[in-house]
Amino acid sequence: MECGRKATDMSEDLGRDSAKSNSNPKRNNNSNRSSSASSKRYGTTLKSVIMNKNVAEIKQMNSQANNRFTTSPKPLAFPEDMEEPNNFSFDWKVLPVALKAEAAMAGEVIRMGEFGWLDDERVEEIAQIVKHHGMSLDQALSLRSALLQQKTVYGHGRLQSRSKALASLYKEGISVVDLSKRFDFPPMNIFRIVLAELRWSKSKIKESLRSPSKLPERERKEFEEAEAADRVSNVDQSEVQVKADKFEDILSDWFEQQGVKLRRQPEMVREQSAQHGRPVATPDILFLDHVEINGNPVAWIDAKHFYGADVKFQRKKMASQMSRYIKEWGSGAVVYRHGFSENLCMPGCTLLDASPLDLSDLSPEGYD
C-alpha cells in the first residue's frame, strides 16, 4: 500500500505545473489567449514571405550553380579530368499537399503517450480520416513521424527537469512504457534518463543499449518493451536507412538513364574522408552536367525518404543541411519520397516529389 501511495504522490508532483495553471485564473486566461493566438494558423512562415525576403540571395545561388564549372578553384568533388558538361532540362510535375490538409491531419495523427509503431486498427482509423483531407496514408504517417521528432526534441528539457521524479516512480516498480503513456515522453528517452539517475555513466548506457543482453533482468525487459513502443528514439534505425539508401539509388539511376553525368554520395564520402579526414559536403547526387528542373538550375540533389512537412524542427534541420551544399555549388533540389507541403520553402532548393520514379523495387511501408 505504501508503494502505491508513493507512486501516486510522485505522479501528482509531475503534473504540478498543469495543476497550478488550472488553479490560477489569471494565468489560465493568459494561457488560453496564447493558445488561441498560436492556433490561428498551422505551419511555419508563409512561403511567399520567405521567397520575397530572399530574392537577391536566390538570384546569387542560381548564378553560382550556373557558373560552377568555370570557377577557379574548382568546387569540391569535381574531377580533375572532368568532361565538358552537357545541358539538360526537365519538366518535373509536382503535386504539393495543401497546408490546410496537412494542418487537419496534424491534429489526428498524434496522441498523448503514443510514440510507437501503430497497430492495424489505429492505421485503419487514420486511413479513413485521411480520405477526407487530400493526403495519402503514407503522407499522414510520415507527417506523424515529423511531429513526433519535433515533440521529442522540444520536450527534452521538460523531460530532464523531471528526471528525478521519473526515476523515483521507476524504483517504485512503474514500467517505462507506463511512464511514457502517463507523462507523454518517448519511452527510450525516459529509459536513458532513468539509467542516468541510477548513476549509470553515459558510456555504460550507450554500451548497454548496444548489447541489451548484458543488462540486468529488469532493465533488459524494460529496454525491450520501451524499444518496441518507440519509433522516434529507438536504438535500431537500420530498416529506415536501408529504404533511404534504396530510394537514393533509384533516383540516381533515373538521372543516369537520362544521360546525365553525376557523382553519388558513397563515392564522395570515400574521397573526402581520404582527402580531408571526414566527409565535408556530400549530397546524394552531384551533377557534372548543367541540369535545369522546372526552370531552376540544379547543381545537386538530396533524396529524402519521407514527407516534406511544414514542421518547424524538420524544416530547420533540412535547411541547415542544404546550406552546406548551396555554399559549395549553388542552388540544388530535394526530392521527397512522399511529396511535400505547399508551404514548405528553403531558398536555393527546388522541391520535388517522386512522381516520375519507378518505386516498385522499394518494399512496402511498415506501420505495425
C-alpha positions as semicolon CSV with decimal commas, in nm:
position;residue;x (nm);y (nm);z (nm)
1;M;0,000;0,000;0,000
2;E;0,289;0,232;0,085
3;C;0,444;0,171;-0,258
4;G;0,123;0,269;-0,437
5;R;0,087;0,581;-0,226
6;K;0,440;0,698;-0,310
7;A;0,382;0,643;-0,679
8;T;0,058;0,839;-0,667
9;D;0,223;1,128;-0,483
10;M;0,506;1,139;-0,736
11;S;0,257;1,136;-1,025
12;E;0,090;1,438;-0,871
13;D;0,429;1,613;-0,849
14;L;0,489;1,554;-1,219
15;G;0,154;1,708;-1,301
16;R;0,201;2,005;-1,070
17;D;0,267;2,257;-1,348
18;S;-0,063;2,175;-1,511
19;A;-0,248;2,186;-1,181
20;K;-0,101;2,525;-1,094
21;S;-0,208;2,663;-1,427
22;N;-0,564;2,542;-1,379
23;S;-0,583;2,682;-1,026
24;N;-0,468;3,029;-1,131
25;P;-0,747;3,202;-1,331
26;K;-0,523;3,486;-1,448
27;R;-0,251;3,251;-1,568
28;N;-0,507;3,023;-1,727
29;N;-0,669;3,313;-1,914
30;N;-0,331;3,428;-2,045
31;S;-0,255;3,071;-2,147
32;N;-0,586;3,046;-2,330
33;R;-0,521;3,370;-2,517
34;S;-0,173;3,248;-2,611
35;S;-0,309;2,912;-2,721
36;S;-0,582;3,079;-2,924
37;A;-0,330;3,307;-3,094
38;S;-0,092;3,022;-3,178
39;S;-0,372;2,805;-3,315
40;K;-0,486;3,059;-3,576
41;R;-0,255;2,919;-3,841
42;Y;-0,076;2,587;-3,863
43;G;0,275;2,572;-4,006
44;T;0,586;2,784;-4,034
45;T;0,644;3,121;-4,206
46;L;0,445;3,164;-4,525
47;K;0,633;3,058;-4,838
48;S;0,556;3,387;-5,012
49;V;0,717;3,582;-4,726
50;I;1,033;3,370;-4,737
51;M;1,064;3,398;-5,116
52;N;1,013;3,776;-5,119
53;K;1,264;3,821;-4,839
54;N;1,533;3,620;-5,019
55;V;1,503;3,737;-5,381
56;A;1,862;3,863;-5,403
57;E;2,005;3,559;-5,225
58;I;1,819;3,316;-5,453
59;K;1,947;3,502;-5,760
60;Q;2,302;3,467;-5,631
61;M;2,254;3,095;-5,554
62;N;2,124;3,033;-5,907
63;S;2,416;3,225;-6,057
64;Q;2,662;3,018;-5,855
65;A;2,502;2,694;-5,980
66;N;2,508;2,812;-6,342
67;N;2,874;2,920;-6,325
68;R;3,015;2,639;-6,112
69;F;3,202;2,474;-6,400
70;T;3,403;2,787;-6,484
71;T;3,501;2,900;-6,134
72;S;3,857;2,870;-6,007
73;P;3,948;2,686;-5,798
74;K;3,702;2,409;-5,886
75;P;3,428;2,336;-5,634
76;L;3,456;2,036;-5,407
77;A;3,424;1,686;-5,561
78;F;3,473;1,794;-5,922
79;P;3,709;1,551;-6,102
80;E;4,035;1,694;-6,238
81;D;3,976;1,540;-6,581
82;M;3,606;1,627;-6,597
83;E;3,437;1,612;-6,938
84;E;3,270;1,916;-7,089
85;P;2,928;1,949;-6,927
86;N;2,613;1,895;-7,134
87;N;2,278;2,070;-7,085
88;F;1,961;1,901;-6,963
89;S;1,620;2,047;-6,889
90;F;1,343;1,852;-6,716
91;D;0,978;1,932;-6,665
92;W;0,906;1,764;-6,331
93;K;0,537;1,784;-6,243
94;V;0,472;1,803;-5,869
95;L;0,156;1,799;-5,660
96;P;0,222;1,962;-5,321
97;V;-0,013;1,897;-5,031
98;A;-0,236;2,185;-4,929
99;L;-0,137;2,339;-4,597
100;K;-0,498;2,313;-4,480
101;A;-0,494;1,938;-4,539
102;E;-0,168;1,895;-4,350
103;A;-0,298;2,103;-4,061
104;A;-0,611;1,889;-4,037
105;M;-0,413;1,564;-4,030
106;A;-0,160;1,701;-3,781
107;G;-0,440;1,709;-3,529
108;E;-0,536;1,348;-3,600
109;V;-0,208;1,156;-3,608
110;I;-0,067;1,249;-3,265
111;R;-0,199;1,118;-2,935
112;M;-0,065;1,159;-2,584
113;G;0,179;0,882;-2,495
114;E;0,171;0,728;-2,843
115;F;0,529;0,711;-2,973
116;G;0,550;0,364;-3,120
117;W;0,460;0,185;-3,440
118;L;0,085;0,184;-3,489
119;D;-0,127;-0,129;-3,480
120;D;-0,358;-0,218;-3,768
121;E;-0,664;-0,072;-3,600
122;R;-0,504;0,269;-3,548
123;V;-0,364;0,272;-3,904
124;E;-0,708;0,192;-4,042
125;E;-0,856;0,473;-3,832
126;I;-0,610;0,721;-3,984
127;A;-0,670;0,574;-4,330
128;Q;-1,040;0,655;-4,303
129;I;-0,975;1,008;-4,178
130;V;-0,713;1,091;-4,444
131;K;-0,961;1,020;-4,724
132;H;-1,133;1,349;-4,643
133;H;-0,818;1,566;-4,632
134;G;-0,634;1,538;-4,964
135;M;-0,337;1,342;-4,831
136;S;-0,231;0,980;-4,869
137;L;-0,191;0,742;-4,577
138;D;0,187;0,734;-4,635
139;Q;0,198;1,113;-4,616
140;A;-0,009;1,125;-4,298
141;L;0,206;0,865;-4,123
142;S;0,527;1,036;-4,233
143;L;0,383;1,365;-4,103
144;R;0,327;1,186;-3,773
145;S;0,696;1,094;-3,761
146;A;0,798;1,457;-3,818
147;L;0,564;1,580;-3,545
148;L;0,690;1,313;-3,304
149;Q;1,051;1,414;-3,372
150;Q;0,967;1,776;-3,301
151;K;0,772;1,685;-2,990
152;T;1,065;1,475;-2,865
153;V;1,332;1,740;-2,927
154;Y;1,135;2,036;-2,795
155;G;1,018;1,840;-2,491
156;H;1,359;1,712;-2,388
157;G;1,428;1,996;-2,145
158;R;1,098;1,926;-1,970
159;L;1,189;1,556;-1,953
160;Q;1,528;1,633;-1,798
161;S;1,372;1,862;-1,539
162;R;1,155;1,572;-1,420
163;S;1,426;1,305;-1,427
164;K;1,444;1,252;-1,050
165;A;1,067;1,214;-1,019
166;L;1,053;0,968;-1,308
167;A;1,339;0,766;-1,161
168;S;1,160;0,750;-0,826
169;L;0,848;0,615;-0,993
170;Y;1,060;0,362;-1,180
171;K;1,210;0,245;-0,850
172;E;0,856;0,201;-0,717
173;G;0,800;-0,053;-0,993
174;I;0,621;0,150;-1,261
175;S;0,733;0,046;-1,608
176;V;0,896;0,280;-1,858
177;V;0,613;0,227;-2,107
178;D;0,354;0,318;-1,845
179;L;0,552;0,631;-1,756
180;S;0,558;0,721;-2,125
181;K;0,183;0,684;-2,163
182;R;0,114;0,877;-1,846
183;F;0,352;1,170;-1,893
184;D;0,390;1,188;-2,273
185;F;0,765;1,137;-2,314
186;P;0,928;0,886;-2,554
187;P;0,991;0,552;-2,378
188;M;1,357;0,520;-2,478
189;N;1,433;0,875;-2,365
190;I;1,271;0,801;-2,029
191;F;1,474;0,481;-2,003
192;R;1,801;0,668;-2,069
193;I;1,710;0,940;-1,817
194;V;1,623;0,680;-1,554
195;L;1,951;0,493;-1,603
196;A;2,140;0,820;-1,568
197;E;1,957;0,892;-1,241
198;L;2,057;0,543;-1,126
199;R;2,420;0,663;-1,164
200;W;2,493;0,484;-1,488
201;S;2,761;0,665;-1,687
202;K;2,696;0,782;-2,043
203;S;2,940;0,527;-2,179
204;K;2,778;0,244;-1,979
205;I;2,432;0,342;-2,103
206;K;2,548;0,361;-2,463
207;E;2,726;0,026;-2,448
208;S;2,439;-0,144;-2,265
209;L;2,182;-0,033;-2,520
210;R;2,402;-0,170;-2,798
211;S;2,427;-0,504;-2,614
212;P;2,099;-0,532;-2,419
213;S;2,164;-0,900;-2,335
214;K;2,417;-0,774;-2,080
215;L;2,156;-0,567;-1,895
216;P;2,020;-0,681;-1,557
217;E;1,693;-0,875;-1,585
218;R;1,452;-0,589;-1,517
219;E;1,641;-0,338;-1,729
220;R;1,658;-0,585;-2,018
221;K;1,282;-0,635;-2,004
222;E;1,222;-0,259;-1,977
223;F;1,455;-0,196;-2,272
224;E;1,277;-0,447;-2,495
225;E;0,933;-0,303;-2,414
226;A;1,048;0,058;-2,449
227;E;1,225;-0,008;-2,779
228;A;0,914;-0,176;-2,918
229;A;0,698;0,120;-2,813
230;D;0,925;0,393;-2,954
231;R;0,985;0,466;-3,322
232;V;1,143;0,807;-3,256
233;S;1,421;0,746;-3,003
234;N;1,475;0,373;-3,052
235;V;1,825;0,236;-3,099
236;D;1,775;0,029;-3,416
237;Q;1,719;0,254;-3,721
238;S;1,868;0,008;-3,971
239;E;1,546;-0,066;-4,161
240;V;1,482;0,305;-4,217
241;Q;1,836;0,353;-4,351
242;V;1,809;0,058;-4,591
243;K;1,497;0,206;-4,750
244;A;1,654;0,551;-4,770
245;D;1,961;0,411;-4,945
246;K;1,743;0,225;-5,196
247;F;1,548;0,541;-5,273
248;E;1,873;0,729;-5,337
249;D;1,984;0,457;-5,580
250;I;1,654;0,470;-5,769
251;L;1,683;0,847;-5,807
252;S;2,047;0,833;-5,920
253;D;1,968;0,554;-6,168
254;W;1,685;0,764;-6,317
255;F;1,913;1,057;-6,396
256;E;2,183;0,834;-6,538
257;Q;1,924;0,672;-6,762
258;Q;1,851;1,020;-6,897
259;G;2,221;1,052;-6,985
260;V;2,318;1,291;-6,705
261;K;2,672;1,261;-6,566
262;L;2,685;1,261;-6,187
263;R;2,865;1,153;-5,875
264;R;2,694;0,957;-5,598
265;Q;2,725;1,016;-5,226
266;P;2,920;0,699;-5,126
267;E;3,194;0,784;-5,377
268;M;3,221;1,141;-5,245
269;V;3,224;1,021;-4,883
270;R;3,519;0,791;-4,951
271;E;3,707;1,059;-5,143
272;Q;3,655;1,338;-4,891
273;S;3,734;1,110;-4,597
274;A;4,067;1,027;-4,761
275;Q;4,146;1,390;-4,852
276;H;4,007;1,579;-4,552
277;G;3,974;1,315;-4,283
278;R;3,594;1,341;-4,290
279;P;3,303;1,400;-4,530
280;V;3,274;1,776;-4,588
281;A;2,974;1,815;-4,818
282;T;2,814;1,506;-4,969
283;P;2,469;1,541;-5,128
284;D;2,316;1,221;-5,261
285;I;2,379;1,338;-5,619
286;L;2,627;1,592;-5,756
287;F;2,566;1,676;-6,121
288;L;2,861;1,702;-6,360
289;D;2,631;1,847;-6,628
290;H;2,414;2,158;-6,640
291;V;2,075;2,045;-6,514
292;E;1,762;2,258;-6,504
293;I;1,441;2,137;-6,340
294;N;1,117;2,331;-6,372
295;G;1,318;2,631;-6,493
296;N;1,560;2,633;-6,196
297;P;1,931;2,545;-6,207
298;V;2,007;2,232;-6,004
299;A;2,370;2,156;-5,917
300;W;2,297;1,880;-5,667
301;I;2,009;1,672;-5,531
302;D;1,933;1,522;-5,192
303;A;1,680;1,241;-5,160
304;K;1,456;1,220;-4,856
305;H;1,263;0,902;-4,787
306;F;0,980;1,082;-4,610
307;Y;0,713;1,350;-4,649
308;G;0,834;1,711;-4,651
309;A;0,618;1,851;-4,374
310;D;0,579;2,217;-4,288
311;V;0,704;2,140;-3,938
312;K;0,949;2,382;-3,779
313;F;1,203;2,131;-3,645
314;Q;1,222;1,930;-3,967
315;R;1,245;2,241;-4,187
316;K;1,524;2,397;-3,977
317;K;1,720;2,072;-3,977
318;M;1,681;2,037;-4,353
319;A;1,772;2,398;-4,425
320;S;2,088;2,365;-4,217
321;Q;2,197;2,058;-4,412
322;M;2,116;2,206;-4,754
323;S;2,301;2,528;-4,674
324;R;2,632;2,337;-4,686
325;Y;2,560;2,221;-5,040
326;I;2,439;2,563;-5,152
327;K;2,755;2,724;-5,016
328;E;2,971;2,489;-5,223
329;W;2,780;2,454;-5,552
330;G;2,484;2,693;-5,553
331;S;2,117;2,602;-5,596
332;G;2,003;2,240;-5,585
333;A;1,694;2,029;-5,525
334;V;1,535;1,799;-5,268
335;V;1,325;1,500;-5,376
336;Y;1,077;1,376;-5,115
337;R;0,961;1,016;-5,144
338;H;0,614;1,103;-5,011
339;G;0,574;1,454;-5,151
340;F;0,578;1,779;-4,958
341;S;0,368;2,062;-4,817
342;E;0,281;2,354;-5,043
343;N;0,412;2,593;-4,777
344;L;0,750;2,424;-4,736
345;C;1,025;2,652;-4,863
346;M;1,404;2,657;-4,845
347;P;1,572;2,929;-5,056
348;G;1,806;2,775;-5,311
349;C;1,620;2,443;-5,312
350;T;1,375;2,325;-5,577
351;L;1,133;2,087;-5,404
352;L;1,022;1,775;-5,592
353;D;0,822;1,461;-5,528
354;A;0,888;1,110;-5,656
355;S;0,619;1,108;-5,926
356;P;0,848;1,033;-6,228
357;L;1,027;0,747;-6,050
358;D;0,952;0,376;-6,055
359;L;0,943;0,282;-5,687
360;S;0,825;-0,078;-5,735
361;D;1,158;-0,210;-5,602
362;L;1,100;-0,038;-5,269
363;S;0,941;-0,266;-5,012
364;P;0,601;-0,158;-4,875
365;E;0,599;0,068;-4,573
366;G;0,555;-0,096;-4,233
367;Y;0,323;0,060;-3,975
368;D;0,283;-0,218;-3,722
